[in-house]
Amino acid sequence: MRDILTPYDYEHLLSGRSIRWKNRAEWARLELVHEGLLKRDSPHSIWELSEEGYKYIENHKKRENSNG
């Protein structure tokens, strides 16, 4: 990710507790959990698809294949 992230992404937040990119990733994970696409009870630092997440991926693949 070093080729993608910018110096801004590596800055500490005003709270000083976290680096910007890590904080954004944590919020993204939480949003995916709330949407039901990731399991809520996965071990720390593991992003594990829920059953609904697998269904979403399968449906997305089918749509891509039909659009050609």
Secondary structure, 3 states (H helix, E strand, C coil): CCCCCCHHHHCECCCCCCEHHHHHHHHHHHHHHHCCCECCCCCCCCCCECHHHHHHHHHHHHHHHHHC
